[in-house]
Amino acid sequence: MMKIAQIAPLYEAVPPRLYGGTERIVAHLSDALVDLGHDVTLFSSADAHTRARLVPVRDQAFRLDPSPLKSDYAAHLSMLHELRCRADEFDIIHFHVDLIHFPLFEAIAHRTVTTLHGRLDLKDLPEAYRRFPDYPVVSISNSQRLPLADANWAATVHHGLAEELFHPTPAPTGDYLAFLGRISPEKRPDRAIEIARRSGRRLRIAAKVDDADRIYFKEAIEPLLTDPLVEFIGEIGDDAKAEFLGNAAGLIFPIDWPEPFGLVMIEAMACGTPVIAWGCGSVPEVIDPGLSGFIVRSMEEAVAAVGRLPELDRGEIRKTFERRFSSRVMAERYLDLYGRLAGAGVPPALLAAE
């Protein structure tokens, strides 16, 4: 049995009530590690729902906190201080908070894992990772690594979800296409609408609109919603996803950026729903063409793929999810990494520093 600390961001609850990726993965990973017999402590906001031992460091996550004045920086530093005081209690400390912890835990970097959940093609990142080379970092896809090829990569671990969270719909009733996630230029909901128009299929959009994307939504997307084929539902949580995805003919994932993973793809697969996805970022690592969906690179290919959706076996899609993207599979891969790091001993340079 290992003693493992999971350090979640404080922006969303663990798991999120509505949209949110990183905190959802932390929730599923923590529960799966507990189910595998390990002693897991979760540092997060108090509104978490977890089978791990919870250390609440804020009364609630930021996004749904109605307080008008908040400091995410201060809250995360308070959490890291609490963790630092208790660091000796754990065999492995697993961070999901980007790199904010790097200056504070350098002496025990060998006992940490840092999973990077976001895009890495940012100007200032290479220098930061050069300054802190001792932290083992994990990518959520091989594609995500490309801008930081020289980082201290310890593994790639694809995301996973609890198998019981979603189940395939035995007799799907929907003849619609689904778009699920967030309205933003890089997610390309306009492409999804165009695919629906060209294929003559209904499109249901269940998506969050961030404040930063309000203008884009108003100017570029809202005028397209007048099409009778298009229905905008808004943001939904896990309790509504099974029906929304399970009854869809297919999920449209028409991204136009190097998506580090794309959690919605495996949510659809868990429901037995095929995916039509643009071949960007992690997509080729997640979708098995002709089995769990189709990878396309043009509008013409996407429309043609809509016509081929009935060829795919929804039962086989679910089996692919269980084999590749369950939370147990994810947890076992992390445990392998934890064991390798814990068994590696303390690097001489760090031992001298301590």
N, C-alpha and C positions, 0 to 999 in steps of 0.2 A: 504493500500500500504506500502510495506517495502522498505527501502533504503539498497541495497545489493551491496557489492564490491566483484567481482570475481578476484582472483589473479592467473594469468596463469604463467607457466614456460616460459622461453624465448628461448627455444631450437628450437621450430617450430612455424610457424605462427598459428594464431587462426582463422579458422581451418587450419591444415597443407595443403600445396599444394600437397604433396605426402604422404608418410608413416608418421604415427604419431597417438598416441592414446589419451594421456592426453589433449593436446591442442584441439583436435577434440571434446572431451566431454565438455570442458569448453565453446567452441563455441556454441554447441547445448543447453547446460544448460542456458547460458546467454540469448540466443534468446528466449527460451521457457519461461523464467522468465519475460522477457519484454512482450511477448505475453499474459501472465497471468496478466498483469497490474502493474508490479512492476518497481521501479526505480533502474536500474542496471548500475553499473560502472565497466568497464573491464580494469584492469591494465595488459598490455601486450606490445608486440612490435608493431610498427606502421603499419605493413603490415597485421593487423587483419581485418577481415570483420565481422562486428557485428551490431546488432540492439541496443546494449547497448551503453551507453556513453563511449567513448574510452579515456583512459589516456595512451598515448604512452610513454614508458620509454626507448625504444631503437629503432633505425631507422629500423631495420629488425631482424627477428629471426636468431639464430646462424647458423643453419645447412646450409642454402643456402647463408649465408653472405660470399662473396669471400675474405674478409680481412684475411690475413694469421695469424695475431696475435690478439687474442681476449681473454677476461676474463669473463667467465660466472659468476664467483663468484662476481666480481665487479659489473656487470650489475644487478644481482639479489639484491645485497645490496642497490644499488641506487634506485631500484624499491621499496624496503621495506622502505627506508627512506622517499620517496615521500608518500607512504601509511601512514606511521606513522604520518606525518604532517597533514594528512587529515582524520585520523581515526574517529574523532568525527562526521564526516558527515554521518556515516553509522550505521544502526541498527545491521547488521551482516556483518562480513568480512569472506569470504570463500576462504581459501587457497588451492592451488593445487601444492605447491612447496615443497613437502616432509616436512621436519622439520626445514628448515633453518631459519624460522621466530621465532622459539620458544623463544630464549633469548630476543627478541625485543618487544614482545607483551604480556608478561606474565601478566601484570596488567589488561589487558582487555581480557584475555583468554576466559572468559565466554561469550563474544560477537563474538567469532570466531568459525568457523567450519574448520577442516582440513581433506580433503579427501586424503587418502593414495592410490596411484595408482600403486605402485610397490610391489615387493616381500618383505616379512618381516622376512624371516629366515636368517638374517644377524647378525653376532656376536655382534656388538656394539649397536644394536637398543634397547634391553631391558633396559639397563642402562639409555639411553637417555630418554626413556619414563617414567622411574621411577623418573628422575630428573624434568620432566615437566608434573606433573599429572593433571593439571587443564585444559589442552586443550582437548575439546571434539573432538574425531577423528571418522571418518567414513570409513568403509571398503566397497570395491566394490563387495565383495562376503563374505559369511560366512567362506569359506575355507581360504581366505586370512588372517583372524584373528588368526589362530591357533598358529603360533609361538609367538604371543604377546597377549596371552589370558588375561593378567592383565592390558592392556592399558585402557584408559578412553573411551571405545567404546560408542558412542551415537546412532549409527544406522548402518545398512547395506543398501546401495542404489545401486542397479544395474545400469549399464550404460544404456543410451537411445540415440536414434538418431531421428532427425526430420523426420516425416512421409513422407514429400514431397521429401526427398533427393533421395530415390530409390523407384522404382515401379517394381512389378513383370513383367516379359516378358510374354505377352499373349500366344505366341507359341514358346517356347524355341527350338532353332535349334541345339544346341550343343550336341554332344554325349560324351563330355569330362568331366573329373574330374578337379576340380580347387584347386590350393593351392595359398593362398594369404597372404602376410605379410612380413616376414623377414627371410632371410637365416641364420640360426644359429643352433648349435647342439641341443638346447633345443626345437626348433620348429620342428625338425625331418623331413626336406624335403626328406631325404633318405627313410623314411617310406612311404611317399606319392608316391614316384617313385616305390617302391616295390609293393605297392597296385595296382598301374596302371599296372605294368608288370604282376602280378598274375591274374588280372581280365581281361587283354587284352583290357583295355580302354586307350584312350589318356589322358594325363595329361598336363595341361597348368599351368605354374608356373609364377605368377606375384609377384615378391618379391624384396625387398631392400637387398643390401649386404653392411653392415657396414664395416668400415675399420678394426674393431676388429675381424671380421669374414671372412676376405679375404682369409686367409690361409685355413680355414675350407672349404670355397667354392671351392678354387682351388684344394685342395687335396681330399676332400670327395664327393663333389657334381658335380663339372664340368665334371669329367669322366663319370658320369651317364647320362649326357645330350646328349650323342651320341646315346642313344636309340631312334629310330624313333617314339616311342609313346610319347616322352617327348618334350615339347616346353617351353623354358625359355624366358619369355617376358621382365622381369625386373620390375622396380618399376612403379606403376601406381597411379593416383589420383582418387578422387571421380568421376570425369567426365567419367572415363572409367570403373568404378566398376560395374555399373548397367548392361552393356552389358556383361562384363566378368563373373560376378556371375549369372546374370539372364539367360544366355544361357547354363550354366553348368548343367550337370546331378546331381552334388552334390559337396559340398565343403569338402575337406579332411583337418581335423584339428588334426594332429597326434602328439600332443605335448608330451614331456617327462620331464615336470617340473610342479611345482604348479602354473600354470597360474592364476594371480589374477582375471582376467575376461575373456579376449579373445574377443575383439570387433568385429573381423572378423566374428564370429559366428552370431551376430545379424545383421551385414551387409548382410550376405547371407540370413538370415530369412526375412529381409526387401524386398529382391528380390524374395521371395518365393522359395528359393533354399534350399533343405535339407542338413544337416550337418552330416558327419561321424566323430566323435571325440573320442579321447582316454579319458578314465575316470579319468583325472588328475585335480587337483585344482578345479576351479569353474565350470568345464564342467557339472557335475550333477545338478548344480543350474540353468544352462542356457538352456540346451537341454531337451526337453520333449520326451523321447524315444517313437518311433512309431508315433509321431506327427510332431515334427520339425526335427527329425533326429534319429541317432542311436549312442549309447555310446558303445564303444568296448574296449577290454583290450588285444587283441592279433591280430596278422596279419591275422590269419584265420577268426576271427570274422569280421575284417574290410573288407576282400574280400567278405565274405558272405553278409555283409551289402550293398556293391555296387550292388549286384544283387537284393536287396530289395528296392532300391531307387524309382522305379516306383510305389510302394505301397503308397507313401506319397502324400498327396494332397497339391499342392503348394499354393492354395488359403487359406487353413487352416494354413499353415506355416506363411503366411503374416498376417493373423488375430492374430496369437499367438504373432508375433512381435508387432503389434499395441496394444494388450492388456497388454503386459508385458514390452516392451522395447522401447516405443516411448519416445522422449525427454519430452513430456508433463507429462507422468507418472513419469519420473525421477524428473522433476522440482516440481511436486506436493509432492513427497516424501521429497525432500529437504525443501520445504516450511513448511511442517509439523514439521520438525526438527528445522528450523529457529524459528518458532513460539513458540515451547516448550522452546528453549534456551532463546529467548527474554523475554518470560513471567516468566522465573524462577527467575529473579532479580539478584542482585549482591551478590555473596557469601560473608559472613561476613569477612572472612580472606582477600579477595581481597579489600573489602571496606576499611578495616583498612590500607591496603598497599597503597591505593590511597590517 
